[in-house]
């Protein structure tokens, strides 16, 4: 393999016994001058958090439906030419601008699964996910700034423009060919990038060590990679950060979800609360009986997939998740389409119906 897991194990051991290394390179700052003009520059959302308990009248006035479906989008490569699995920087900027225009607001996978969807009232959550940790997702220039044509640079520019937030979930590889897909390439900056992403509000998750097909792998090998991937990433990030989600390579699952949910390899225990598939469908609300956290569907972030996913909500507005602006309550119409399922019995928060 191009990148030995043993090298990571050595680094992790150093962290455990010698403290966190001093990163000599400064944390990258986004150079947004080239890209901010391409992102929708509408005024920042004026919504404010509710000053008191959510009521049915307020929920109805907002049009809240937190039993609605959620849009989860999947990206892989970023480069100058558009292909089946590659998005150009120009088209990704258009995606971000379109999502903002259509009233979507980004959240991480862990927020979706926990139901901690803290977004402005009237907005809809969107989950942006990035598989394979390719260099076009996050590149640092020689001057220490983020490449404005990388995915992170484009998203940070959208944040600077106002009315958006930085969440997105990145699923990293640790031992693959080509080597440049090991934690975004730029080997001397890999740990720095992981820590920056977490500091800026993004999520880091597992994509196994070697992009393993979990349906074909033995239980022992699957368990090994699920454990090592989580452990190595958590130790590189430090600070008690927990990797809780995984994007399934090829969208392939092990023979039992129990293997994915938790397990042990040698002295490493692991647990995942979320699994991302490549099945194209709108994700049920985390408050719905239809929600399956280990089988979260995703739409491909390209044409015509993204446009069709958004059109679905325009054609069926009653199926769309609309936030009430209060993450401590769940608001929804009294009558719901059958496609949305029923309210879960284990919400752990007040329910407001209207």
DRENDO-1510 file (C-alpha; in Angstrom, 1 decimal, always signed):
<recs>
REC; n; res; u; v; w
REC; 1; UNK; +0.0; +0.0; +0.0 .
REC; 2; UNK; +1.1; +3.5; -0.7 .
REC; 3; UNK; +0.7; +4.7; +2.9 .
REC; 4; UNK; +1.4; +2.3; +5.7 .
REC; 5; UNK; -1.0; +2.2; +8.5 .
REC; 6; UNK; +2.0; +1.5; +10.7 .
REC; 7; UNK; +3.2; +5.0; +10.1 .
REC; 8; UNK; -0.1; +6.3; +11.5 .
REC; 9; UNK; +0.1; +3.9; +14.4 .
REC; 10; UNK; +3.6; +5.3; +15.2 .
REC; 11; UNK; +2.3; +8.9; +15.1 .
REC; 12; UNK; -0.6; +7.9; +17.3 .
REC; 13; UNK; +1.7; +6.3; +19.8 .
REC; 14; UNK; +3.8; +9.5; +19.9 .
REC; 15; UNK; +0.7; +11.5; +20.6 .
REC; 16; UNK; -0.3; +9.2; +23.5 .
REC; 17; UNK; +3.1; +9.2; +25.2 .
REC; 18; UNK; +4.7; +12.4; +24.1 .
REC; 19; UNK; +1.8; +14.9; +23.9 .
REC; 20; UNK; +0.4; +16.6; +20.9 .
REC; 21; UNK; +3.1; +17.7; +18.4 .
REC; 22; UNK; +3.7; +21.4; +17.7 .
REC; 23; UNK; +2.4; +22.1; +14.3 .
REC; 24; UNK; +4.8; +24.5; +12.8 .
REC; 25; UNK; +2.6; +25.6; +10.0 .
REC; 26; UNK; -0.1; +28.1; +10.9 .
REC; 27; UNK; -3.8; +27.2; +10.7 .
REC; 28; UNK; -4.9; +27.9; +7.2 .
REC; 29; UNK; -7.2; +30.9; +6.6 .
REC; 30; UNK; -9.5; +30.9; +3.5 .
REC; 31; UNK; -8.5; +33.3; +0.8 .
REC; 32; UNK; -12.0; +34.2; -0.4 .
REC; 33; UNK; -11.3; +37.1; -2.7 .
REC; 34; UNK; -11.6; +35.1; -5.9 .
REC; 35; UNK; -14.7; +33.2; -5.0 .
REC; 36; UNK; -17.0; +35.2; -2.8 .
REC; 37; UNK; -18.5; +37.0; -5.7 .
REC; 38; UNK; -19.7; +33.7; -7.2 .
REC; 39; UNK; -21.7; +32.8; -4.2 .
REC; 40; UNK; -25.2; +34.1; -3.4 .
REC; 41; UNK; -24.7; +37.2; -1.4 .
REC; 42; UNK; -28.1; +37.8; +0.0 .
REC; 43; UNK; -28.4; +39.4; +3.4 .
REC; 44; UNK; -27.7; +37.3; +6.4 .
REC; 45; UNK; -30.8; +35.6; +7.8 .
REC; 46; UNK; -32.6; +37.9; +10.2 .
REC; 47; UNK; -34.3; +35.0; +12.1 .
REC; 48; UNK; -33.6; +35.0; +15.8 .
REC; 49; UNK; -34.1; +32.2; +18.4 .
REC; 50; UNK; -37.5; +32.0; +20.0 .
REC; 51; UNK; -37.7; +34.0; +23.2 .
REC; 52; UNK; -40.0; +31.6; +24.9 .
REC; 53; UNK; -41.5; +28.1; +24.5 .
REC; 54; UNK; -42.6; +27.1; +21.0 .
REC; 55; UNK; -46.4; +27.3; +20.5 .
REC; 56; UNK; -48.7; +25.8; +17.9 .
REC; 57; UNK; -49.6; +29.2; +16.6 .
REC; 58; UNK; -45.9; +30.2; +16.1 .
REC; 59; UNK; -45.1; +26.8; +14.5 .
REC; 60; UNK; -48.0; +27.2; +12.1 .
REC; 61; UNK; -47.0; +30.8; +11.2 .
REC; 62; UNK; -43.5; +29.5; +10.4 .
REC; 63; UNK; -44.9; +26.5; +8.5 .
REC; 64; UNK; -42.7; +24.2; +10.5 .
REC; 65; UNK; -42.6; +20.6; +9.6 .
REC; 66; UNK; -39.8; +18.8; +11.4 .
REC; 67; UNK; -41.2; +15.5; +10.4 .
REC; 68; UNK; -40.3; +16.4; +6.8 .
REC; 69; UNK; -37.6; +14.7; +4.7 .
REC; 70; UNK; -34.0; +15.9; +4.6 .
REC; 71; UNK; -31.7; +16.4; +1.7 .
REC; 72; UNK; -28.3; +14.7; +2.0 .
REC; 73; UNK; -25.7; +15.2; -0.8 .
REC; 74; UNK; -22.7; +13.2; -1.7 .
REC; 75; UNK; -19.5; +14.6; -3.3 .
REC; 76; UNK; -16.2; +12.9; -4.2 .
REC; 77; UNK; -13.6; +14.5; -6.5 .
REC; 78; UNK; -13.1; +18.2; -7.4 .
REC; 79; UNK; -11.2; +19.1; -10.5 .
REC; 80; UNK; -11.3; +21.2; -13.6 .
REC; 81; UNK; -13.3; +18.8; -15.7 .
REC; 82; UNK; -16.8; +17.5; -14.8 .
REC; 83; UNK; -17.2; +13.8; -14.8 .
REC; 84; UNK; -19.5; +11.2; -13.2 .
REC; 85; UNK; -17.8; +11.5; -9.8 .
REC; 86; UNK; -16.0; +14.8; -10.2 .
REC; 87; UNK; -17.5; +18.3; -9.6 .
REC; 88; UNK; -15.8; +21.4; -10.9 .
REC; 89; UNK; -15.2; +24.3; -8.5 .
REC; 90; UNK; -17.5; +26.5; -10.6 .
REC; 91; UNK; -20.3; +24.0; -10.5 .
REC; 92; UNK; -19.8; +23.5; -6.7 .
REC; 93; UNK; -20.1; +27.2; -6.2 .
REC; 94; UNK; -23.4; +27.1; -8.1 .
REC; 95; UNK; -24.6; +24.2; -5.9 .
REC; 96; UNK; -23.9; +26.2; -2.8 .
REC; 97; UNK; -25.6; +29.3; -4.1 .
REC; 98; UNK; -28.6; +27.3; -5.3 .
REC; 99; UNK; -29.0; +25.6; -1.9 .
REC; 100; UNK; -28.9; +28.9; -0.2 .
REC; 101; UNK; -31.4; +30.5; -2.6 .
REC; 102; UNK; -33.8; +27.5; -2.1 .
REC; 103; UNK; -33.8; +28.0; +1.7 .
REC; 104; UNK; -31.4; +25.2; +2.7 .
REC; 105; UNK; -29.0; +25.5; +5.7 .
REC; 106; UNK; -26.1; +23.1; +6.3 .
REC; 107; UNK; -25.8; +20.7; +9.2 .
REC; 108; UNK; -23.5; +17.8; +9.9 .
REC; 109; UNK; -24.4; +14.1; +9.9 .
REC; 110; UNK; -24.0; +13.9; +13.7 .
REC; 111; UNK; -26.5; +16.7; +14.1 .
REC; 112; UNK; -29.0; +15.0; +11.8 .
REC; 113; UNK; -28.7; +11.7; +13.7 .
REC; 114; UNK; -29.0; +13.3; +17.1 .
REC; 115; UNK; -31.8; +15.6; +16.0 .
REC; 116; UNK; -29.8; +18.6; +17.1 .
REC; 117; UNK; -30.8; +20.6; +14.0 .
REC; 118; UNK; -30.1; +24.1; +15.1 .
REC; 119; UNK; -31.0; +26.2; +12.1 .
REC; 120; UNK; -33.0; +29.4; +11.5 .
REC; 121; UNK; -36.8; +29.2; +11.5 .
REC; 122; UNK; -38.2; +28.5; +8.1 .
REC; 123; UNK; -35.0; +26.9; +6.8 .
REC; 124; UNK; -34.5; +23.3; +5.7 .
REC; 125; UNK; -31.4; +21.3; +6.7 .
REC; 126; UNK; -29.0; +20.0; +4.0 .
REC; 127; UNK; -26.2; +17.6; +4.8 .
REC; 128; UNK; -23.1; +18.0; +2.6 .
REC; 129; UNK; -20.9; +14.9; +2.6 .
REC; 130; UNK; -17.5; +14.3; +1.1 .
REC; 131; UNK; -16.0; +10.9; +0.5 .
REC; 132; UNK; -12.5; +9.8; -0.3 .
REC; 133; UNK; -10.6; +12.8; +1.2 .
REC; 134; UNK; -9.3; +13.8; -2.3 .
REC; 135; UNK; -7.0; +16.9; -2.5 .
REC; 136; UNK; -9.6; +19.0; -4.3 .
REC; 137; UNK; -11.8; +18.9; -1.2 .
REC; 138; UNK; -9.2; +20.7; +1.0 .
REC; 139; UNK; -6.0; +22.1; -0.4 .
REC; 140; UNK; -3.6; +24.6; +1.3 .
REC; 141; UNK; -1.6; +27.0; -0.8 .
REC; 142; UNK; +2.1; +27.8; -0.3 .
REC; 143; UNK; +1.2; +31.0; +1.6 .
REC; 144; UNK; -0.9; +29.0; +4.1 .
REC; 145; UNK; -4.3; +30.0; +2.9 .
REC; 146; UNK; -7.0; +27.6; +1.7 .
REC; 147; UNK; -7.2; +27.2; -2.1 .
REC; 148; UNK; -10.3; +29.2; -2.9 .
REC; 149; UNK; -11.1; +26.6; -5.6 .
REC; 150; UNK; -11.2; +23.7; -3.1 .
REC; 151; UNK; -14.4; +22.6; -1.6 .
REC; 152; UNK; -13.5; +23.9; +1.8 .
REC; 153; UNK; -12.4; +27.2; +0.4 .
REC; 154; UNK; -15.7; +27.6; -1.5 .
REC; 155; UNK; -17.8; +26.7; +1.6 .
REC; 156; UNK; -15.8; +29.1; +3.8 .
REC; 157; UNK; -16.4; +31.9; +1.2 .
REC; 158; UNK; -20.1; +31.2; +1.4 .
REC; 159; UNK; -19.9; +31.6; +5.2 .
REC; 160; UNK; -18.1; +34.9; +4.9 .
REC; 161; UNK; -20.7; +36.1; +2.4 .
REC; 162; UNK; -23.4; +35.6; +5.2 .
REC; 163; UNK; -26.5; +33.6; +5.6 .
REC; 164; UNK; -24.8; +30.2; +5.8 .
REC; 165; UNK; -22.8; +28.0; +8.1 .
REC; 166; UNK; -19.8; +25.8; +7.6 .
REC; 167; UNK; -21.0; +22.3; +8.5 .
REC; 168; UNK; -20.1; +19.5; +6.1 .
REC; 169; UNK; -19.0; +15.9; +6.9 .
REC; 170; UNK; -15.7; +14.6; +5.5 .
REC; 171; UNK; -15.0; +10.8; +5.2 .
REC; 172; UNK; -11.3; +10.2; +5.2 .
REC; 173; UNK; -9.1; +7.3; +3.8 .
REC; 174; UNK; -5.8; +6.3; +5.5 .
REC; 175; UNK; -4.0; +3.8; +3.2 .
REC; 176; UNK; -4.8; +3.9; -0.5 .
REC; 177; UNK; -3.5; +4.4; -3.9 .
REC; 178; UNK; -3.3; +7.1; -5.1 .
REC; 179; UNK; -1.6; +8.4; -2.0 .
REC; 180; UNK; -3.0; +11.9; -2.6 .
REC; 181; UNK; -6.4; +10.6; -1.3 .
REC; 182; UNK; -4.9; +9.9; +2.1 .
REC; 183; UNK; -6.4; +12.7; +4.2 .
REC; 184; UNK; -6.5; +15.2; +1.3 .
REC; 185; UNK; -2.9; +14.7; +0.3 .
REC; 186; UNK; -0.2; +17.2; +1.4 .
REC; 187; UNK; +1.2; +14.7; +3.9 .
REC; 188; UNK; +2.9; +17.3; +6.1 .
REC; 189; UNK; -0.5; +19.1; +6.6 .
REC; 190; UNK; -2.8; +16.1; +7.2 .
REC; 191; UNK; -3.2; +16.5; +11.0 .
REC; 192; UNK; -3.4; +20.3; +10.6 .
REC; 193; UNK; -6.3; +19.9; +8.1 .
REC; 194; UNK; -8.2; +17.4; +10.3 .
REC; 195; UNK; -8.0; +19.7; +13.3 .
REC; 196; UNK; -8.9; +22.8; +11.3 .
REC; 197; UNK; -12.0; +21.1; +10.0 .
REC; 198; UNK; -13.2; +20.3; +13.5 .
REC; 199; UNK; -12.3; +23.7; +14.8 .
REC; 200; UNK; -14.3; +25.4; +12.0 .
REC; 201; UNK; -17.4; +23.3; +12.7 .
REC; 202; UNK; -17.1; +20.5; +10.1 .
REC; 203; UNK; -17.3; +16.8; +10.9 .
REC; 204; UNK; -14.7; +14.1; +10.3 .
REC; 205; UNK; -15.8; +10.5; +9.7 .
REC; 206; UNK; -14.5; +7.1; +8.6 .
REC; 207; UNK; -14.4; +5.7; +5.1 .
REC; 208; UNK; -12.5; +2.7; +6.4 .
REC; 209; UNK; -8.7; +2.5; +6.1 .
REC; 210; UNK; -8.4; +1.2; +2.5 .
REC; 211; UNK; -11.8; +1.9; +1.0 .
REC; 212; UNK; -12.8; -1.6; +2.0 .
REC; 213; UNK; -15.8; -3.3; +0.5 .
REC; 214; UNK; -17.5; -4.4; +3.7 .
REC; 215; UNK; -19.9; -6.7; +1.9 .
REC; 216; UNK; -17.0; -8.8; +0.5 .
REC; 217; UNK; -14.6; -8.5; +3.5 .
REC; 218; UNK; -14.3; -11.1; +6.2 .
REC; 219; UNK; -15.8; -10.2; +9.5 .
REC; 220; UNK; -12.3; -10.0; +11.0 .
REC; 221; UNK; -11.0; -7.6; +8.3 .
REC; 222; UNK; -14.2; -5.4; +8.5 .
REC; 223; UNK; -13.9; -5.2; +12.3 .
REC; 224; UNK; -10.2; -4.4; +12.0 .
REC; 225; UNK; -10.7; -1.5; +9.6 .
REC; 226; UNK; -13.7; -0.1; +11.4 .
REC; 227; UNK; -11.8; +0.0; +14.6 .
REC; 228; UNK; -8.5; +1.3; +13.2 .
REC; 229; UNK; -10.0; +4.0; +11.1 .
REC; 230; UNK; -12.0; +5.4; +14.0 .
REC; 231; UNK; -9.1; +5.2; +16.4 .
REC; 232; UNK; -6.5; +6.7; +14.1 .
REC; 233; UNK; -8.6; +9.7; +13.1 .
REC; 234; UNK; -9.6; +10.4; +16.7 .
REC; 235; UNK; -6.0; +10.3; +17.9 .
REC; 236; UNK; -4.8; +12.5; +15.1 .
REC; 237; UNK; -7.5; +15.1; +15.8 .
REC; 238; UNK; -7.1; +14.9; +19.6 .
REC; 239; UNK; -9.0; +16.9; +22.1 .
REC; 240; UNK; -11.4; +14.1; +22.9 .
REC; 241; UNK; -13.0; +14.3; +19.5 .
REC; 242; UNK; -15.2; +11.3; +18.6 .
REC; 243; UNK; -15.7; +9.9; +15.1 .
REC; 244; UNK; -19.3; +8.7; +15.1 .
REC; 245; UNK; -20.2; +8.3; +11.4 .
REC; 246; UNK; -19.0; +6.3; +8.5 .
REC; 247; UNK; -19.6; +6.5; +4.7 .
REC; 248; UNK; -19.8; +3.0; +3.4 .
REC; 249; UNK; -17.3; +2.4; +0.6 .
REC; 250; UNK; -19.2; +1.5; -2.6 .
REC; 251; UNK; -22.3; +1.8; -0.5 .
REC; 252; UNK; -21.8; -1.8; +0.5 .
REC; 253; UNK; -22.8; -3.1; +4.0 .
REC; 254; UNK; -21.4; -6.0; +6.1 .
REC; 255; UNK; -23.6; -9.0; +6.5 .
REC; 256; UNK; -25.0; -7.6; +9.7 .
REC; 257; UNK; -25.5; -4.0; +10.9 .
REC; 258; UNK; -24.3; -5.2; +14.3 .
REC; 259; UNK; -20.7; -5.3; +12.8 .
REC; 260; UNK; -21.1; -1.7; +11.8 .
REC; 261; UNK; -22.7; -0.5; +15.0 .
REC; 262; UNK; -20.0; -1.5; +17.4 .
REC; 263; UNK; -17.2; -4.1; +18.0 .
REC; 264; UNK; -13.7; -4.7; +19.1 .
REC; 265; UNK; -10.4; -5.4; +17.3 .
REC; 266; UNK; -7.6; -6.4; +19.7 .
REC; 267; UNK; -7.5; -3.6; +22.3 .
REC; 268; UNK; -9.6; -1.1; +20.2 .
REC; 269; UNK; -13.3; -0.8; +20.7 .
REC; 270; UNK; -15.4; +1.1; +18.2 .
REC; 271; UNK; -19.0; +2.3; +17.7 .
REC; 272; UNK; -20.7; +4.2; +14.9 .
REC; 273; UNK; -24.1; +5.9; +15.3 .
REC; 274; UNK; -24.5; +6.8; +11.6 .
REC; 275; UNK; -23.8; +5.0; +8.3 .
REC; 276; UNK; -24.1; +6.7; +4.8 .
REC; 277; UNK; -25.2; +4.7; +1.8 .
REC; 278; UNK; -25.2; +5.7; -1.9 .
REC; 279; UNK; -28.8; +4.9; -2.4 .
REC; 280; UNK; -30.5; +8.0; -3.9 .
REC; 281; UNK; -33.5; +8.9; -1.8 .
REC; 282; UNK; -34.6; +11.7; +0.5 .
REC; 283; UNK; -33.7; +11.0; +4.1 .
REC; 284; UNK; -36.6; +10.6; +6.6 .
REC; 285; UNK; -36.6; +13.0; +9.5 .
REC; 286; UNK; -34.6; +11.8; +12.5 .
REC; 287; UNK; -37.8; +12.2; +14.5 .
REC; 288; UNK; -39.7; +9.7; +12.2 .
REC; 289; UNK; -40.2; +6.0; +12.7 .
REC; 290; UNK; -38.9; +5.6; +9.1 .
REC; 291; UNK; -35.4; +7.0; +10.0 .
REC; 292; UNK; -32.6; +4.4; +9.9 .
REC; 293; UNK; -29.4; +6.1; +11.1 .
REC; 294; UNK; -27.1; +3.4; +9.8 .
REC; 295; UNK; -28.7; +3.6; +6.3 .
REC; 296; UNK; -28.8; +7.2; +5.4 .
REC; 297; UNK; -29.5; +7.8; +1.7 .
REC; 298; UNK; -27.7; +10.4; -0.4 .
REC; 299; UNK; -28.1; +12.2; -3.7 .
REC; 300; UNK; -25.1; +12.6; -5.9 .
REC; 301; UNK; -23.9; +16.2; -6.0 .
REC; 302; UNK; -24.0; +16.6; -9.8 .
REC; 303; UNK; -26.4; +17.1; -12.7 .
REC; 304; UNK; -29.3; +16.1; -12.9 .
REC; 305; UNK; -29.3; +14.5; -9.5 .
REC; 306; UNK; -29.2; +17.6; -7.3 .
REC; 307; UNK; -31.8; +19.5; -9.4 .
REC; 308; UNK; -34.2; +16.5; -9.3 .
REC; 309; UNK; -33.8; +16.2; -5.5 .
REC; 310; UNK; -34.7; +19.9; -5.0 .
REC; 311; UNK; -37.6; +19.6; -7.5 .
REC; 312; UNK; -39.1; +16.9; -5.4 .
REC; 313; UNK; -39.6; +19.3; -2.6 .
REC; 314; UNK; -41.1; +22.0; -5.0 .
REC; 315; UNK; -43.5; +19.4; -6.3 .
REC; 316; UNK; -44.3; +18.1; -2.8 .
REC; 317; UNK; -43.8; +20.9; -0.3 .
REC; 318; UNK; -45.6; +19.0; +2.4 .
REC; 319; UNK; -42.7; +16.4; +2.4 .
REC; 320; UNK; -40.0; +19.0; +3.1 .
REC; 321; UNK; -38.4; +19.5; +6.6 .
REC; 322; UNK; -39.0; +23.0; +7.7 .
REC; 323; UNK; -37.4; +24.1; +11.0 .
REC; 324; UNK; -39.2; +25.9; +13.7 .
REC; 325; UNK; -36.0; +27.6; +14.8 .
REC; 326; UNK; -36.0; +25.9; +18.2 .
REC; 327; UNK; -33.8; +22.8; +18.4 .
REC; 328; UNK; -35.3; +21.8; +21.8 .
REC; 329; UNK; -38.8; +21.1; +20.3 .
REC; 330; UNK; -40.2; +19.1; +17.4 .
REC; 331; UNK; -42.9; +21.0; +15.5 .
REC; 332; UNK; -45.1; +19.4; +12.8 .
REC; 333; UNK; -48.6; +19.6; +11.3 .
REC; 334; UNK; -51.2; +17.4; +13.1 .
REC; 335; UNK; -51.9; +15.6; +9.8 .
REC; 336; UNK; -48.9; +14.2; +8.0 .
REC; 337; UNK; -48.5; +12.4; +4.6 .
REC; 338; UNK; -48.1; +8.7; +5.0 .
REC; 339; UNK; -44.7; +8.9; +3.4 .
REC; 340; UNK; -43.2; +10.7; +6.4 .
REC; 341; UNK; -44.0; +8.0; +8.9 .
REC; 342; UNK; -45.0; +8.5; +12.5 .
REC; 343; UNK; -43.4; +10.4; +15.3 .
REC; 344; UNK; -40.9; +8.3; +17.2 .
REC; 345; UNK; -41.7; +7.4; +20.8 .
REC; 346; UNK; -38.2; +8.3; +22.0 .
REC; 347; UNK; -37.8; +12.0; +21.0 .
REC; 348; UNK; -36.6; +13.2; +24.4 .
REC; 349; UNK; -38.1; +16.7; +23.7 .
REC; 350; UNK; -41.5; +18.4; +23.6 .
REC; 351; UNK; -43.7; +18.0; +20.5 .
REC; 352; UNK; -45.8; +20.9; +19.1 .
REC; 353; UNK; -48.6; +20.0; +16.6 .
REC; 354; UNK; -50.9; +22.4; +14.8 .
</recs>
